[in-house]
Amino acid sequence: TLLNSDIMKVISYTCLLAFCLFSSLSWGQQKTAPATAPAQAKPQIDTSLLGKYRVGVMTKSFGDSIVVRWAPNQSSFFRQALKSGYLLTRRSVVDNKTTKLDFQETILPWTLDEWLKNASRRDTLAAACSQLVYGKNTPIGATEAVTLDKILEQQNQNDLRMMLALVLADSHPRYARGMALGWVDKKVKKGVQYIYYVIPLTDPKTYPVEVAASSVVNNGPGAPVKMVPSRVESGEHLVKIRWNRRLAESAFSSYHVERSIDGGKTFRRLTKRPWLQPPADQMDDIIQYADSVPQNYRNYHYRILGITPFGELAPSEIIVGMG
């Protein structure tokens, strides 16, 4: 069976990471918004489902644009929303009292042709995003017995698919837009307050969801985000870099690690893709990256780049390690 201890650790981490990412999106920068959300019909729904499905949304001003990010909290909900899309509504605040409707957009994932148009053919992460949107799980065979293990395996595939999508959406606004998990609004004015509402266009009877909203004043860009402090530990042909998980995960979902062999003048990226490390357990509050170095007793300079939900790279202070 696939449900061995190693895979169960991955499954547990998948759920934990999805929860952390959703919590970050829900509360990271969300502000109370007026109750003038888009009008919706109120169909008869199963009241036991109320509160089960949610969308977290957050916004950030960059001056010339505002980036809007959102994420669902359940993998089955995520899969359905990929098919139906989301309704994004923007309202601007007038005289600090009333709001006016600016636009409503239906946000759907890019088609395969749009992925080819908007991303380089050599962009392997864009290819991964497209696969997460349009790829299919390994189905249960027609002649196979439908067992609990098989059902859980299907759910685990969905959980992993959502986890990877959320991590990749964080790494660049283009990927978020392509997977219908974000929007870059370039039609903005300095100093204006905007309210963004997001609602999935899934069946409200099956997935009853309240409208999510985030308010932002376009006065950015603000101060750059700072990566949390890190420290090094030396070993035989090995340098370990450590930083606090609880502090870092409140702002970052994944990381890049870079190394310099010329005293910090130039850096080479050691991680080709956004890197993250599953916690060993709920008490594991340290993230550690181990780098094998070719030469002992030589200084190597490192920096960690934290990746925010808006695709920003926040460099750490340069630290020095020795094998």
N, C-alpha and C positions, 0 to 999 in steps of 0.2 A: 504494500500500500504506500501511497505518496505521503501519508500523514505521519512521517517520522519526526523525530525531535527537531532536526535541523530545519525542516520546512515549517514546522509549527512556530519556531522562533521567527522566521521570516514573516509568517502570517500575522503573528502578534505584533511585530514591529510595523507591518503595513497598516494595521488598524490604528496603532498608536500614532504613527506619523500622519496619517490622514486626519486623525482627530486634532493633532497639534496644528497642522496647516489650516484646517477649518477654523480652529479657535483663533489663530492669528488673523485670518481674514475677517472673522466676525467682529473682533474687538480691537484689532491693532490700531486702526485710525478711524473707525466708524463713529460718527457723531449723530446726535439726535436730530432727526429730520422732521419737518412738518408732515402732518398726516394727509397731505394732498397727493396720495399715491394714485397710480392709474386705476381707473374704475374697472371692477371686474364683477362678473356674475358670481353668485354664491350657490354652486350646485350642492345637491345632497351628498354628503361624504360620510365615510366611516369615522366617527369621532375618535375611535381608538388610534387612528393614524395621526391625529393632530400633534404637532411637535416632533414627529419622528423624522420628517424630511425638512431640511433647512438649506438655505443658501447664505454663505457669508460673503460680504462685499467690503472692499476698501478702496480708497482713492489716494492719489498723490499728485500734487501740483509740481510741474517742472517749468512753469512760466510760459513757454511756447506751446505747452500741451498739458493735458491731465490724463494720467493712466488710471484706468478702472480695472480692478481685478475681482473676480468672484470664484467661488468653489462650492460645489454641493457636498453634503456630509455623508452620503451613502453611495456605494458603488453601483447598485442597481438603478438608483435615481440618476447617477452620473451617466450611465449608459442610455437611459431614456432621454435625458436632456440633450445628449449628443444628436439624437435623431430629430427632436422637436425644436431645439434651439432655445434661446432666451429672448425676452423682450427687455430692451434697455431704454429707459426713459430719462431725459435730462430736463430739469427745470432750473431756471435761474431766479435768484432772490432779488426782488425789487424793493428798494427803500427799506430794507431790513424788516419788511412786514409781509409782503405777499410774494407769490411765486408765479412765474409764467412758463408755459410749456414751450420748450425749445425744439425738441425732436423726440421721436420714438423710432427705434431701429430693431428689427429682428436680427439677432446675431446667430448665425448658423456656422458650423465648422466649414472650413474651406473644402472645396472639392479637390480631387486629385489634380486636376488641371490648375487650380488656383495655387496649390502647393508648389507645383512646378514653376508657376509664374512668379511667385513671391519669395521663393527660396532657391539657393544654388543647388545644383544637382550633387555637389560635393558636400552639402550640409547633411551630415549623417543624423544630427539631432532632429532636423526637420523631417527627415525620412522616418525616424522613430515616432515622431508626433503623428504623422499621417497613418502609420501602422496602428497606433493606439486608437485612432478614431475609426478606421475602417477595417482593421484586422478582426478576426473572429476567434473566439475561444475554441479549444479542442472539444468537439461535441461528444456526448455519450453515444456510443454506437447503437444502431438499431437493434442489434442482437445482444447487447450488453445488459446485465442486470443493473437496475437503477438502485444503487446502494447509497447509504449515508456518506460513505467515503467519496463516491462519485459526485454527489450533490455538493459536498463541501469543496471538492476540487474545483468545480465550476465557480463557486462563490469566491474561492481563493484567487482564481484567475481574474475575476472582476475587481477584487480588492487591489491586486497588484497592478492591474491596468490603470486604475484610478490614481494610485500612489505615484506611479511613474509620470502620468499626465500632469499631476499637480506640480511635481518637482521640475519637469521640463517647462511648464508654463511659467514658473518662477524665473527661469534662467534667461528668458528674453520675451518682451512684449509681443514680438512677432509670433512666437510659438503659442502664447496665450490666445492671441486673436485667432490663429489658425484652428485651435481646438475649441473655439467658442467659450473661452474662459477669461477673456479680457478684451479691452477696447482702448485704443489711443485716440483721445478726442483732441484734435488740432484746431477746432473752431471755437477757441476760447479767448477771453479778454482778461487782461491783467486786473487784479483787484476784485473781480466779480466772484460771488459765491454761487456755486452750483450744487445741485442735489441730484444724485444719480440713483435711480430705482432699477432693480433687477428682479425679474420674475421668470422662472422656467415655463416654457409653453408645453409642459407635460399635461397629461390628463389630470385635472384637479380632483377627480374622484379617487384616483389611485395614489396620486402624490399631492396631497393638500399642502401647499406651501404659502407662507406669508411673504408679502413683498419685502425685499431687503433694500435698505437705503444707506447711502453714505454722503455726507456733506463735506465740501472742501472749498476753501477760498484760494483762488488762483494767484497766490503771492510767492510762488516758488521761483527758482529752486532754493530750497533751504540749505541748512548746513549739511555737509556730506555725512552719510552714515559711517560709524566707526565700528570696525571689527573688535571683538573682545580680546583682551590680552591672551597671549599664548606663551608657553615655555618649552624648553627642549630638555631631552635626556639622552645622553650619549651611550653607545654600546659598541661592540665589535663590528665595524663596518655598518653601523646602524645609527640613525638619528631618529628619535621619537619626538613628535611635536604634539603637545597637548593643550586643550583649551576647555573651558567650562561649558558643558552641554546646556545647562538650564539658562545661562545668560545668553548663549548664542542662539538657541532655538526660538527665543522670543522675537528675534529679528531676521534670522536667516534659515533657509530650508536646506541649503547645500553649499558646497565650498569648492574652491580651487586651491591647490598648493603649488607654490613656485619656489625654485631654488636658483641661487646664483653662485658661480664659482670664481667670479672676478671681483669679489669684495662688495657686492651689492650694486654694481654698475648696470648689469643686465641680468634679467631673470628668465629662466626657462620653465614653462608650465609642466608640472609632473602629472597632472590630471587632465586627460583629454576630454573628459565629460564631467558634468557636475558630480561631485563626490559627496557621499554621506556615509555615516556609520551607524548601523542599528545598535540600540542600547542592549547590553547583555541582560539587563533586568530593569525594573522600575527605579532602582536605587543607583543606577549607573549614570553619574553626572559628569563624566569626562569623555570627550572625543579625542581620539588619538590617531595620528597618521604616522606610519613608520616608513622611513626612506632608507633604502639600501645605498650606501655610498661606496665608491670604488677605493677610496684611500683613507686610512686612519690618520689621525693627528693632523688633519687639515681642516681649516675653517670653511664651513658652508653657511651661506646666508639664506634665510627662508622668509617668506611672507605668506600669509593665509588671506584669501579673498572670500569673504562671505557674500553669498548671493541673496538678495532681498526678493520679496514677491514681485517687485517691479523691474527685475532684471539688473539692478544696480550691483556693482562689484565694490565691496568695502574692504580695502586693504588693511591688514594689520601692521603694527610696527615691525620692522625688520629685526629678526632674531638670529643669533649665531649658534650653530651646533658643530660638533666635531665627532667623527667616528673613532 
